[in-house]
Amino acid sequence: MILRGRAILGTFLHAPQQGTLEVLADTLIEIDATGTITAVLQPTDAGYAEATDRTDVLRLPRGRYVLPGFVDLHIHAPQYPQLGQALDEPLEVWLQKYTFPLEARYADLDFARPRYTALVEDLLANGTTTALYFATQHTEATNLLADICIDKGQRALVGKVVMDDPAACPDFYRDASPEAAVAGTRAVIDHIRTHPANTDARVLPVITPRFIPSCTDEALTALGQLAAECDCHVQTHCSESDWAHGHVLNRYGHTDAQALDSFGLLTRKSVLAHSNFLTDADMDRLVVRQSAVAHCALSNIYFANAVFPLRRALEKHLHVGLGTDISGGPSASMFEACRTTVQVSRLLQDGVDPTLPAANRGTPGSAIDLKTAFHLATAGGGIALDLPIGLFAPGYRFDALVIDTTAASGSIRLFGETQPGAVFEKILYGASRANIEQVWVDGRLTGQTH
Ligand SMILES: Nc1nc2[nH]cnc2c(=O)[nH]1
C-alpha cells in the first residue's frame, strides 16, 4: 500500500518538544508524491471538511493511534544473532571473546544475508523506521546490508567499521592498513550513493571508526579528512566505560571528545554512542560542534559502569537520541529503549545504595519523564541526524507506526480509557509487536508486521 499523493485520517501522537505530548485528534495528514507531509489539518482548520471528503483518504478505525517512526541511533547489525546472549563479561573482554569472532563471520555473504535480512525485517516490524547501523569491517557485507535496507524500504545510515590497530584487533578481524580501511570506507560511500534504487537517498553512508582503542592515529586522521571531503555522517563510540574512557586518557592525555575533535570527527552529522563519561567541557564542545549522543540506556547497564547524565546533557542543549545498541543491549525495541531511559534516570536521581542516607544517595534532578524519552526516540533522533523525521509537520517525511490498542494478541489493555495522555502512557509502557499494525516509511507501507 502506498500513501504517496494521498492522505491519512486518524489520531496522531507526537512530541515536538521535550516533556510535552501533542495530540492531533481526528487529524488529516496529506502526503505528496515523494512521501513528504504537505499538510496537517485539524478539525478546526479551514479546508478540513473538503479535504476529509477526498475519496483517497486512508481512514483509521477507532482504537488506532499513529506515532512517528522510531529513530534507533545505535545498532550493531552483525550482532543481531547474539541478542540476549553473552552479557556476562565487561566490554573489553566481551569484544574479544564473543563479538569480534561473530562479526568476522560476515566475510561470508551467505552467513550475512539471512541475518541482515531478519534484522531489517524485525526492526521495521518493531517500528524502527530509521536505523543508524555499524556493519562490520568487510566492505562487501556492508554493501549487502545497505542493499537489504534499500530493498526493504527502511531509512538507514550504514557504515563500514574501521578497526585497523594490530595492538587491539585480532588478526582474523582487522583492516589490513589505514589505507585499506579508508579505501573500504570510500567504496561503501560510492556504493550507497550511486545505488540505482537509492535515488531518493533513503539510505546514507556513514564514516565509522569503531572507537579510538581499535584505530590507529593514521586511520582516524584520514577518516576526519574524508568526513570533510564527503560531507558524510560520522559515528563512533565515545567514553563508554571506565576502561574505554581510560584508554583514551592514557593514550592522549585528554578525553575522547577532545581527541575525536582533533581528528575532525566531531561534525553536525556526528553521532557518538554512549558518551557516559563526558565532562562538562566535553559536552560544551559537542554543543559547539552540534554533534549528537546516542544514549543507550539498556546496554549501559551491562557495559558502562555508570548512568549517562542525560538531564545534564539536555540542559546544555546537547543533541541526544536513543539507541538499542544491539547486542550490548538485549532488546531490539525502541519502546524498550524509552522505558529503560526513564528507569535508569530514576536510579541515577535516587541512587541505588540503601545503606546511604537518602540525601547522599543519588543525583537530584536527573529524572527523565516518558514524554521526553519519546521525544528523544523520535524527533530527537531526527535532530541528531539532521534529517526531517520524527514529527508530523509539513516538510517532514511520513515515517510512522500505527498502534492497534485493541489487538487481542497485543499487550495493551485500555479498559475503556480514552484520555490521550493515559493512552500514550499505556502504549509506551505496554506495546509489543502484536500492537504494531502498520509501519510506514516515506509514505510506503513496509513488510509484514506480525
Ligand atoms: N557496546 C559496544 N561498545 C563498543 N565499543 C567498541 N565496539 C563496541 C561494540 O560493539 N559494542
The ligand as a Gaussian input file, in Angstrom:
#p B3LYP/6-31G(d) Opt

LIG

0 1
 N       28.619000      -1.543000      23.272000
 C       29.648000      -1.638000      22.417000
 N       30.719000      -0.885000      22.611000
 C       31.740000      -0.984000      21.735000
 N       32.906000      -0.325000      21.693000
 C       33.566000      -0.783000      20.609000
 N       32.847000      -1.704000      19.960000
 C       31.709000      -1.851000      20.636000
 C       30.553000      -2.656000      20.453000
 O       30.444000      -3.454000      19.527000
 N       29.556000      -2.515000      21.371000

